[in-house]
Amino acid sequence: MTLLDFQAAVAGRYAVERELGRGGMGIVYLARDLRLERVVAIKVLPPDRTRDAFSRERFMREARTAAKFSHPHVIPIHAVEEAGDFVFFVMSYVDGETLGAVLRREGRLKPHDAARILRDVAWALAYAHGQGVIHRDVKPDNILLEHGSGRALVADFGIARLVAVPGLSGESELVGTPEYMSPEQACAAPLDGRSDLYSLGVVGYYAVSGRLPFSAGTVAGLLAQHAAQPPPPLEARGAPQTLVAAIERCLAKDPERRFQTGEELADVLAPVAEGRRELPVPIRAFLSERRGQYVTPFLGAALLVPMGLSLLLDAAFAGNPPALFRGGIAGIALVLCVIGAASPAALAWRSARRLLKERYRHDDLVHGLGLEVARRREEQDFATDAAERDGGGERWSWWGRTMRAKMYAALGLAAASGAAAFVVPYPGVLLAFGVFGLSCATAVATGLAALAASRGRRGDAEERRLRFWKGRLGRWLFRLARVGLERSAVPFAGGDRPTEVALGIAAVELFEALPAESRRALGALPDVVRRLEARVRALGGSGQEAKRAEALGALEAVRIDLLRLHAGVGTVQGLTADLGAARRVGEQVDALLDGSRSGGATPDA
């Protein structure tokens, strides 16, 4: 079959321009639909596979079923047609390349990129399974990555059954690619959607590690491994444990132990795929605070202030001040120590109270801290890998331990000399004061050196914060912060994050996934969405439920328009119109809130 032969068969309907690629499932051409005046991709099935009347009819039936799909992560099929000896289907042309091509070039993906692609594919599979269609051949070469947005789209729904495994002896026909087959496929057992999730797990294993879980010299040997042999542990430095555990669960031999639906898998992958972007501003602000930094000034003052007062008293009373004054100095030191020790808890209480007023829960905070710990751990793993590659890992580890030991020794000497200043008579106290100053300077210098040598240990602090807030004390502090708040300000029990926050997050993420040209045309969208989200939150508890519902509806309209744009059924012009409507609703809310604050009349809702 040549391009000219196919062009002759479809002359007058399609203008075939060039070949885009080929594989076991046929050849893909770039063409122009002459009637609708649009660029399309045409996949032509191998003639030897379509000459059989039964196979031909089965393909036509299944491909037409797949052509009814409408999902942002499934390549839309416009038509399934026959022309002479050719059976082909016409689909949207997506400017991009397959995941297989990327992996062959790059070796493996960054964990967050891999999680995002797996999540997109899981969504597509969940949609197809809901329509009663099993893909049967999920593999990197059937996953297309769109240039610009990075969006993953699944191809070849409905035609996988038609293609047999190359080189397989025997009368029965297996469907799929041996490297990605589920145990059920390998044993020719009945299939359901969980078989596709196993194949997606193999894709994920390959994407994050750069190698397949199983390899063999023969197809039979490969199928036997998929059927009975457990996969080797997934080794992927820098990959969050959530991602690793999700992939390994997909590869369970027993379908009952895998994720049961694509939605379930996508939900688990979402935090890894979205990272910090999915955290609302109040949560991010809470995580950025460093409350422990207030301890050091108070503890330093607890040493320096009494020491200075003691020197003044010794000078005023010739080294023999009254006991009452000595007691007063000790009391001042005690108060400063108590304030220093209590300041982190007090600031944490204030921050927790602010979160509660914004209608966030304790679980939201723990979730955000979990993401932060995962991010820190990735950074630490990367730094460790880099040090090992440079051959300096051991040297920096030894240097860091040495600097830490010197820092602790200097701190101990500072504490001892500071305490001695209270009991050593004048002029010996001057020597104690000098040793104290030198020790503090040494502790600061060696501490900075230790920090530079072991930056990855910052992740340990985040893990301690996570353990604290997950523990009893953290939960108790959250309950204490709730005392005195109005019921309307307390998060609703058992609910998710506020609706306006969820809608705003979804809209901004959909916007960020658009091609660059569309983002430029809709450049004001994130700002409009965030402002409208804040206005909806401001209307909470104001009694203006009608206007709040209208603002929520405007947010939802923008989100749906973005989904339609991703699916290829919406337009930038339509989204621009709804964006203008959302902006007008926001202006009305501003006027309403301004009128409420000034006590004046409010506009009609």
N, C-alpha and C positions, 0 to 999 in steps of 0.2 A: 504494500500500500504506500503510495506517495502523496505528497501534498497536492500535486496536480490532479491525481485521480479523485481525491476527496473534493477538491474545488469544483471539478466538473460535475460531481454528483449534487452539490448544493448551490450551483450557479444560479444567480437571480435572487437568492434568499440570504446568503452569507458571502462576504468577501474575505477569504482566508489570507492572512498576511504572512505569518511565519509560525514555526514550531516553537513552543515554549518548553516542552519537555516530554519525556516518554518513560514508560516503565511497564511492569507486568500487566497493568490494567489498561494499557493503550497509549495513545498519543494525545497530547494537549496542544491545540493550536490557538493562536491569537487571531481573532476575526472581528468583522464588523457586521452587525445586524443591519441589513439594508433597509428593512421596513421601519424599524424603530430608531435607526440612526444612533446606535450606541456600540461601544466596544464590548466584546464578550470573549469568554474563553470557551472552547469547544473540546470536549473529551470524546474521542472516537474509540470505541471498543475494538479489541482485536477481532478481525473477520473470522478467524478460525474458532473463536469462542461463540460467535453469534450465528453461525450457519445452522447449528442445531435448533430446530423449531422450538423445542421445549425450553432450552436455555434462553433463547431469544425472548420468548413470551414471559418467562420468569423475570428476566432483567427489566423488561418494559414495565411490568407490573410494580416491581419494587422501586424502580427509579421514579416512577410517577408518584408513588407514595412519598418518597423523599422530596420530590419537587413541591409538595404542599407545605414543606417546612418554612417557618418564618422566625428566625432567631438570629441575634447579632453575632453569634459565634458559629454559625453554620453557613457555608458558602451557598447563596441562593441559586437554585436551579430554575431557569426560566422555561425550559422546554425539553422534552424527551422525544426524539424524532427518528425516523428511518428514511434513508435515501439510497435506493439500490441495494447494494450489499452492505451498506454502512448503517450501523446503529450508533447513535451519539446523543449526548445531552449538552445543552447550552447553559452556561452558568455565568454569573457575574465575574468580571475580570477584577482581580484583586492585585494591586501592585505590591508584591512582596516575594518572599522565598519560603521554602519549606523548612520546618524545624530540622529535618534530616540534613539539609544542606548546611544549616548553621552549625549543627553538631559536628559534621564532618570537617568543617573549617575551623571551628573554635575549640573543639574537644569536649567542652562542657559549658554549662551556663552558671551564672551567678545564682545563688539560692533563691533570692527574691524574684528574679526573672523566671526561673523554673517554676516556682510556686504560682506565679501569676498565669503562666501558660497552662499549667495543670488545672488551675481553677477555672479558666475560660473553657477548656475542653470538658471538664466535669459538668459545667453548666450546659454545654451543648449536648452531651450524652444524656443528661437528665431529661432534657427536652425531648430528645429522640425516643428515649425509653418510654416516656409518657405517651408518645404517639404509637407505641407498639413496635418500634423499629430498633433492631440491634445492629450496630455497625459491623462487628465481626473482624475488622482489620484496622484497629487503632494502632498507629505507628507514626514515627516522626515524619515520614514522607507524605502522610495524609493530614498533616497539621500545617497550615499556612500561617506565616507571621506577616502581618501587614506593615509595610514600611511607614515610618512616621509615628503611627499610634502604637505599634507593637502588639496590636490585637491579634489573638489566636483564633483561627477559623478552621473548622473540621471539614474535610472534603470526602467525597466518595461514599456517602450514605446510600445504601440500597444497591450497590453493585459488587460489594465484596464477596457475596455468595457465589458470584459467577466465576471467580478466579480460583483455580486449584493451586495447591502447593507444588512448586517446581520440583521435579525429581522424586516425587513420592510414588512408590510402587503400590500396586493394589487397585482394586476396582473402585473402592469408595473414594469419594472426593472430599478433601478437607478444605476448609475456607480460612484464609488468613495468611499471615506471614509467620513462619515457624519461630523466629526469635521472640515474637510478641504474643504467642498463643497462650491462652489460659489452659489449665489442666483439663477442663471440660472439653475444650476444642481438641486438645491433643488426644483425648480418649473418645472423640466423636460422640460425646454425651449431649443431652439437651442443654440449650444455652438460655440465659436470660441476661439482663443488663449488667449483672455483676461480672460476667465474663469480660465485657468491655472495660470495666474498672480494673481488672487484673492487667489487661494489656496496657492501660494507662499507667499502672504502677511500674511496668517494665520501662515505659517511656520515661517516667520520672527518675527511675534508677539510673538509666543511661544519661539523662540530662544533667544530673547533679554529680555523678561520679566519673563520667566519661567512658564507662564500660557497661556491657550488658551483664545481667546476673548469670546467664547460662551461655555456654558455647560448646560446640561439638563439631566433629568432622562430618557427621551425617545428619540428615533430617531426622531419621529415626532416633538417633542418640539425643538430639536436641529436644524432641517431643517427650522422650522418656524423662529427661531432667525436669521439664515443666510439670509433668504429671506426678512425679514422686519425690523429687529432691528439693529440700528447702534451699532458698537462695542464700548466698553468703551475706554476712552483715554488710549493710550499706555504709561505706566509709567515704565521707564527704566533709572534709574540714571546712568549717565556717558555716555549714548548713544548720539552721535551727533544728532542735530536737523535734519540734512539732512537725516539720516537713519530713524528716527522716522516718518518724513513727508512722505518718500517714502513708508514705510510699511502702513501707514494710507491711502495713496492714492490708494494702491493696494486693500484695503478693501472697497472701495466705492461700494455702491449697484448698481449704474448705471455704466455699462461697459464704457460708454463714458467719465466718470470722472476718470477712471483708466489710467495707462500707456497703450498706445495702442499697443506697441510692447515690446518684451523682450530686444531689443537693447536699447530702451529708458530708461527702468528701469536700465539696466547695466551701462549706461553712468552716471546716477545720483549716483549710488552706488560706482562707481570707485574711486572717491577721498577719500571716507571713507574707502574703502577696502584697498587702496594702501597707505594711509597716506603720510608720508614724503618721502617714497621711490620713489614716482613718480615725485618728484620735482627735476629738474636739479640742478647741482652744483651752477650756478650763482644765482638762486633764493634762494637756501638755504644760500649761503654766504650773500646775502642781508638781509635775515631775522635774521641772527645771529648777525648782527651789532647792537650795542647799542650806537646810536649817542648822546643820552641825557647825557651820562656820561662825555662829554667834557664841559658841561655847568658849573658843580660844580667847577672845578679848576679855570676857568676864573672869576666866581662870587666871589670865595674865594679870588683870587688875587685882585679883585676890592675892597675888604675890607682891606685885610692885607697890600698890597703894599702902598696904600695911608696912612694907619695908621702908618706904619714904617717910611715913608718919613716925615709925620707930626711930629713924635717924634724926628727925626733927626733935622728938622728945628727948633723945639722948643728948642732943646739943643743948636743949633748953634746961634740962635738969641735971646736967653734968654726969650723964650716964646712969642716973638712978631715978627714973620717972616713977610716979605713984602707980600702985597696982591697978587702981581704977582706970587709968589711961591705958595700961597694958591690956586690960580686959576689953576696953572699948575697941582697941585695934583688932583684937582677936574676933570680936563680934562683927566688925566691918568685913573682915576676911571671910567669916562664915556666911554672911549675907551674900557677898559677891559670888562665893562658890555655889550656894543654893540657886541663885539667879542663873548662873552659867549653866548648871546642870538641868534646871527646869526649862530654860528657854527653848530648846528644840521641841519639847512636848507642847509647850504653849503655842508655838508657831505652827506646829502640826495640827493642833486643835483648831486654830484659826483657819488654816488652809482647808481642813476637812469641812468646816462649817461653810466656807465659801462654796465648796463643791455641792454640798447639800442644798444650798440656796439656789444653785443652778440646776437642781433636779437630777443630780448624778448620784449613783449608788456606790457602796463599798466595792461591789463586784467590778464596776467600771474602773475604779482605781487599781485594783489588783490586776485586771486585764492589761491596763496601760503599763504597769510596772513589769509585767511578764514580757511585753514587747520590748521594753527598754533593756531588760536582762538579756534577751535573745540578741539584741543589736550589739550590746557590749561584748557578749561572748563571741560573736562573729569577728569583731574588731580584734579581740584578744587572740583568737585562732589565726587570723591573718598575720598579726604581728609576730606570733610564734613561728609561723611558716616562713615569713620573710627573714627572721633571725637565723633560722636553721639553714635556709638557702644561702645566706651570706656567711655562714660559718661562725657567727658571733653569738649564737644563742647562749652557750655555756658561759662565755666571758661576761656577757651582760647580766646573766643570772647571778654569777659570783659577785660582781660589782654591786648589784642591787642588795644582796644579802649583807655585804660588808657595810654599805652605807646605812642600811637600816639598823644594824647592830651599833654603829657609832652614834646614830641619832638617839637611840634609846639610852645609851650610856651618857650622852650629853644631857638628856632630859633628867636622868637620875641625879647627875651632879648638880644640875640647876636646882632641882627640888631640895637636895641636901644643903646646898649653900644658902638657898632662900630660907630654909628652916633655921639654919645656924644664925642667920642675921637677927633672929628674935632673941637669941640667948647669949651670943658673943658680945662682950663689953666693948665699948669704944676704946681704942681705934681699930680693934680687930674686925669690927663689923664692916669697915671699909674694904678689907681684903675679901670678906664673904660676898660683899656686893660686887666686887670686881670679878670674882669667880663666877658668880651668878650671870653677869652680863656676857662673859666669854662663853659660858656653857650654852646660853640661849642662842647666841650667834652660831655656834657650832651645830646645834640641833637644827636650826633653820637651814644651814648650808647642806648638811648631810641629808636632811629630809628632802630637799629639792633634788639632790643627786639620786636618791633612792626612787623618787617619783619618776624621774626621767628614765631610769633603768627598768622600771616595771610599770609602765602605763596601763598595761592590760589588767592590773589588779583593781582598776576602777570598777570593773564588772563585779568584783566581790562586794563592793559597797552597795551596788544596786541589788544584788542578791540578798544582802542583809536587810535592805529596805523592804524587799518583797516578802521575806520571811516575817518581818515585824508586822506589816499591814495584813498579812494573811493570818497571823496568829491571834491569840485571845486579846492581847494588849491593844493591837491595832483595831480590832472590832470594838473593843470597849471604848477606845478613844473616839471612834465614829459615833457610837451611841451617845457618848457624852456631848459631842458636838451638836447632836440633834436636839438637845434639851433647850427649850425656850423658843424653838422655831415654830412658825405657824404650820399647821398641817398641810396647807397648800404648797409650802416650800419644801416639804419632805418628799423624796422620791416615792412614787407609787409602788406598792409591794408587788413583787412578781413581774413588773413591767420591764420593758426594754428601755433603751435610751430614748429621750424625748423624740416625738415624731418629726418635729422640725429639724432636729439635728441629723436624724437618719436620712431625711429627704435631702438636706443640704449636702451631706457627705456624698451621697449617691450621685447627685447632680454634678458636683465638682469633679468627681472621679470620671464620670462619663465624658465631661468636657475635656479633661486632660487626655483621654484616650482618643480624641478626634484627630484627624489629620491636621497638619500645621496650617493649611490654608483655611480650614473651617474654624480653627481656634482664632486665627487672626480676624476673621469676619465676625466672630462672637466674643471679641476680647473682653467686653464688659461683663460677661455672664458670671464669672466667679464672684465679682464684687456685688452684683445685684442679688445673687443667691445668698451670700453671707449676710448682707444687710437685711434681706427679707427674713432670714432665719432669726436674726437678733430681734427684729420687730415682732415676730410671732412669739418669741420667748417673753418679750416685754409685755405683751397683751395677756399673758397667763395670769389668771386671778383678777383681771380688771373688770370682769363682767361684760366685756365686749366679745362674746363668743361668736357672734355672726361675722364680725370683721376678722377675727382670728381664723375662723373656718375659711373665709375668702382668701386670706393670705396663705394658709396651708394649701388651698386649692391651686393658687398661682404657683407655689413651689412644686406641687405635684405635676402641674401642666408642663413646666419646664423639664422636669425629669423624664416624663413620658415622651416629650418631643425629642429629647436627646436619645432615648432608646430607639425611637422611630428613625432617627438619623443614622444610628449605628446599623440598624437593620436594612437600610437602603430604601425605606418607604417614606421617609420624611425629607424636608427641605430646610435649608438654612433660613430661607425667607419666612417660612412658617414659624420656626423657632424664634426668629427675631421679633415677629409680631407678638408672640406670647411673652417674650422677654420684656417688651415694652409695656404689656399689660401688667406684668409683675412689678415693674418699676412704678407704674401709676398706683397700684395697690399699696406699695410701700410708702409712697408719698401721702396717701390718704391716712395710713396708719400713723405716720409722723404727725400729721395735723391733728389726728384724734388724740394722740398721747400728749401733744403740746397743749391742747385744749383742756385735757384732764388735769395736767399739772398746774395750769394757770387758773383753773376753776371756771373757765369760760364755757361757752357753748361748744358742742362738738358737732362735726359734720354728720350728715346722714350716712348710715352704713349702707 
